[in-house]
Amino acid sequence: MADKLKFLCVSSYFKGEAFLEACAEAGNEVYLITSSKLQNEAWPWHAITEVFYMEEDENRKWNQQHLVNAIAFQMREKFFDRFIALDDFDVEKVAALREQFRTPGMGDSTSRFFRDKLAMRVKAQGEGIPVPAFTPLFNDSHIKRFIDEVPGPWMIKPRSEASAVGIKKVADEATLWGVIEQLGDNRHRFVLERFSPGTVYHADALTFQGKVVFCRISRYLDTPFEVAHGGGIFRSQTLEKNDPANIALTALNERLLKGFGMQYSASHTEFIEDRETGEFIFLETSSRVGGAHLAEMVEAASGINLWAEWAKLETAIVRNTGYKVPKDSGKQAGIVVSLSRYEHPDDSQFTEPEIVWRMKKSWHIGLIVRAAKANKVLELLNSLTNRIHSDYHGSAPAPDRSP
């Protein structure tokens, strides 16, 4: 075998264990940079050659210059062939590292399409892909014109946060200007857009050599915003191959990733089906595996572990070898996750044979079910959700990581 490749994986959250293991199994040396507070998590230590820790400031952020300096010091003895961001919050860090050390992969400009909600919307609009009506918060007269032309309610979204973190829904102009005033010198870090009620879908995909080689479309049964801000229960389920939404969104996702310049990576992209028009509208994308255990749901349905396959295709790119994604098993799956009012909830009452995964996390309860048909999955999810809501469900305020 050729010399071992050195992969430097960056994660400010505890995730990506399967990526780290598959990367090592492919014959690579795996190095991990993570927050010092995560050093006691159950990382796959057997797969990790060496780990480096970063301290977080009061805003839970790393000092980027300290990170660059630390890598530069390590590079004196070992050259890292690839920098990998395992979490959304690390995409910008890793893009900057690639720029600094001139290693392959997405640099600052392309990475913004997969991290910055304003850049995403501008790029998608330029590619002819429908997006919500939007405006940056740079200029007061532009904002005023937007308010006059686009009826509320509106959403104010951080440009570089993940999921529903930091999003505010505003119904009237006076409240909107109040929120903008509260943002102060950070208002340029936000984008304002029309609130479009509808069904939200997500596309979880793998891209190799500029071509989408795997994609599963799923539907949130409650939107992430509603769950985060309304204390709801998180649910999603995969779509069947012949579902019209699956056919349309598979094609739209391929078009979007090509337009955004995706060459090789996992990706998680969200679309909304506008309730008024029926049009599919692009919401956001990311160059990583979807969170909230959606990867486990996709694996239950398809038999394909997105984390492990991402590691394999990254290795194939560096070694200039072929890559072939495993065959999709063609099943359907769904997930339900809720905060629990018990620290260690006992889920033994759930005995359905279709349950293939159980969440093991304090103050949470979660299940994944698998079946041949989507309607059976939905039936199971509805039943499980009712029981979870009655016997376990708890709630907490939505996190706010706004600058």
N, C-alpha and C positions, 0 to 999 in steps of 0.2 A: 504494500500500500504506500502511496505517496506520503510525504511528511504530513503530520497531523495539522489540520487547520485550527486556528485559535479564534473562537467565537466569544466576544465580550457582550454579555446580555445585561441589560439595564432594566431594573424594575423597582419602582418606588412603592409597589404593593406586592403582597404575597400572591403570586400567580405564575402560571407558565411552567409548572413542574414537568408536564409531559413534553414540552419543548426542550427543556434542559436534558431530560433523559434521552429523548430521541436524538438530540444533537450529539450526545456522548456516544450513543449506540452506533451512530454513523461514522465513528472513528475520529471525532473532533475533541479538542481540549476546550472545556467549557469554563468560562470565567464569569462571575456574577458580581454586579454592583447593585447594592440595595441599601435601604435605610437601616441604620444601626438598631432601631427599635424592632426590626424584623429578624434579628439574628437568631431568635429562639423558635422561629416558625419551622414547620416540617419540610424544609427544602430537601430535594433529593441529593443529599450530600455525597452519595456514592458517585454521582454523575458530574460533580463540580470539582474542577481542578483547584481553583482558588476563589475566595470571595473577598470583596472589598466593601467597606461600609462608609456611608455618607451620613453626616449629621443634618437634621432638618432645622430650619429656623422657625420663628414663631408662626409663620404662615404655612408651615409644612412643606417648605421648598428647600432645594439644595442650592448651594452656591456654585453656579456654573463654572466660574473661573477656577475654583478649587477642584472641580471635577476634571477640567481640562488639564490642569497642572498635575493631578494625580496620574492621569492616563499617560501624559507625556513622560513622567518619571518611569512608569512601568514599561513604556515602549523602548526604553534604552536597552532592555534585555529581551523583551518578547514583542513580536509584531502581531497585532490583532488583525486577522483577515476580514472580520465582519463585526460591525456594531449592530446589535439588535435591541429594539425597544419593545418590551413585553407588555407595556401598559400605555394607554392614551397619554397620560401625563408625562411620559418619557420620550414621546416622539420628537419634540423640539430639542430636548437634550441631546438625543442621539444624532439628529440631523446636524446639529452644531459640531458634534465630534467628527462626523464624516467630513464636514467641510474643513475642519481644522487639520485633520490628519490625511485628507485626500483619499479616503477609502470608498469603495463602491457603495451604491445605495442612494436612497433619496436624500438630497441636500435640503437646504433651507427653503428654497422656492417651491419645489414639488411637495415637500412635506406639509407646507401650509394648506394645500388642497385637502389634506387628510387630517387637519387639526384645527384650522382657523375657519370658523363658520362664515365669516364674511368672504374670505378667499374662495371657499367652496361655492358660495352662491354666485359670485361674479364669474367664476370659471364655468360652472354648470350653465348659467345663462348664456355665456358665450358659445357653449356647445349646443345650444338649442334645447336644453333639458329644462322642463318646467320647475320653477322654484317659487316659494312664497314671495309675495311682494315684500321688499325689504329696503332698508336704508341704513348706512352707517350713522353713528352719532357724532360725526365730525362737525357738522355745520348746522346752526339753528334754523336758517331759512330752508335748508333741504329737509330737515325734520318737520318743520311746519307744513311744507308743501305735501310731504308724505301723509301727514295726519289729515290734511284736507281732502286728499285724493283717495286714501285707503281707509274705509270705515273700521272702527274698533270692533271687538277688542284686539289688542296687540300683545306680542310677546317681546320682552327684552331678554336677550340671551348673551351670556359671556361668549366671546369669540373662541376661547380656548379652554373650555371646560368639557367634562364628559357627562354623558347621560343627561339627566334633568337638573344637574347641580347648578344652582345660581340663576335659574330661569324664573322670571316674574311675568305673570299675566296681568295686564292693565286694561281697564274697561273704558276709562274716560280721559280726555285730554289733560285736565288739571292734575289728575293723579300721575299721568305719564310724565309731565314736566317736573313734578315733584320727585319722582324716582330718578330722572336724569340729573336733577340738581344734587341729589344725594350721592350720585356716582362721582361727582366732583372731577378731579383730574384723571380719573380712570374711565371716563365715559367713552373714550376712543377704543376701549377694549371690549365694547359691547356692540351688538347689532339689534336693530328694531325690525320686526317683521309682522305681517298680518297673521292673526290666529286663524288657522284653517281647521275646523273640526272635521274629524273623519277617522277612518281606521288606519292604524300605523302598522307597517310591515318592515321586516328586516331581511336583508340578503347577506348570508354568511358564505364567503367564497375563498377560493385559492386561485392565484394567478401565477402562471409560469411562462416566462419568455413573452410577456405581453398578452397572453391569452388566458381567459378564465377557463380553468380545467375542472372546477367543481363549484357548484352553487346550490344552496338550499334556501328557498324563500319561506319565511314564517310570518305569522300574524300575531301581534300583541292583542290579547283579549281585553286588556285595559292599557291605555297609553302609559309609558314610563312617567310622564309628567303627572298624570292623575294618581298614579301609585305613590310617587315621591311626595306630592303635595297634598294628597287627599287621604293618606293613611290606608291605602288600599292593599290588595293582595296582587302580587306580580304573577302574570300568566302569559304564556306564549305557546303556540303550536305550529307545527310544520304544515305546509300546504301540499295537496296531492299534485302529481305531475300534470294532470289535465285541467287543473283549476285555472280559469281565465286569468286570475291575478298572478298566479305562478308563471304562466307563459309570458305575460306582459312585463312583469318585473325582472324576470331572468334576462330578457333582451335589453331592458332599460339599464340594468345594472352593468351588463357587459359594455354597453355604449358609454356609460359614465366612467367606468374604470379605464377604458381606453382613452377617453378624452382627458382624463386627469393624469395620464402618463404612468399608470401602474404597470410595472414590469414583472415583479415577483414578490409575493407576500400573501399573507392572509388579509382579509378585509371584512369589515362589518359596516353595512350601509343601511340607512333607514329612509323609507318613503312613506307618504301619507296619501290615502285615497280620499280626495276632497269630497265631503258629504254632499255638497251642493252640485258639483259638476261631474263627479265620478272620475276626474282626471287624477293620474298618479303624479305626485309632486315630490321632488327630491328634498330631503331634510338635512341629512348629514352623512358623512362617511368617515372611515378610519382605517389605517393600515395596520391592523392587529386583529386578534381573535376577539369576538364579542364577549362582554362580561356577563355578570348575573347568571352564570352557569348555563348560558345558551349553547356553549360548545358541547357540554354534556348532553343537552337535548338533541343537538344536531347529530352527535355520535350515536345516540340511541336510535335515531331514525335511519341513519345512513351507514353506520358501521365505520365511519371515518372520523378519526381524531384530528381535529384541525390543528391543534398545537404540534402534534408529532409530524403531520404532513408538512407543515410550515417549515419545521427544522430540516426535513429531508429535502425539500425543494431549494432551500437556501444553500444547503450543502452541494446539491447538484449544480447550482449556478456557479459556485466558486470553483468546483472541480471540472466544470464544463462537460458534465455527463447528462444523460437523459433522465427524465423524471416522468413517472406515470402514476396518476392518482388511483387508489384502489377503487373497485367497482362499488357503486352505491347500492346498498341492500334494499332500498326502495320501501322501507317501512315508514310509519308516521309516529310522531312523538309529541309530547307536550310537557310543560313544566309549570308547577305552581310553587311559589315561595312566599313566605310571610314572616314578618317579625312575630316572635312568640312572647307571651306573657310569662313563660317559664324559661329559666336559664338553660335547662337541658330537657327539652320536651320529649316525652316518650311517644314515639310514632308507631308503636307495635299494634295499635288498633287498625292500622291500614294494612290489610292483608290481600288486596287485589293482586292477582298474578301478573297483571300488566305493569306493576311498579318495578322499575329497573334501576332506580337510583334514589338514595335518601340523603338529605343534607345533614352534615355533622358540623354544626356551628352554633355556638352559644347564642341564645335568645333568638334563634331562627328555626323554622321548620320548612322543609321543602321536599318535593317528590317529583320524579319524572316517570311518565308512563309511556308505553310503546304498544302500538296495535297496527293492524294491517290497513285500517281505514281511518280517515280524519274524523268522521262523525263519531266513531267509538272513542277516540282520544278526547274529543270535546265532551262527550257524555261523562267520561271518567273525571276530567278536570272539573266539571261543574259539581259533581258529587263530592269530590275531595275538597274543593274550595268551600263548599257549604259547611262541611264538618270541621275544617280548619278554622273557619271564621267563628264557629260556635264554641269550639273547645280550646283553641290555642291563640288566636290572633291578638296581637298587640300592635301599638303604633308609636312612632317617635317623630319629632320635627324633621323636615327635610334638611339635609346638610347644605350649608351655603359657603362655597369656597370662592366667592366673588372677590376680586382684587380690592 
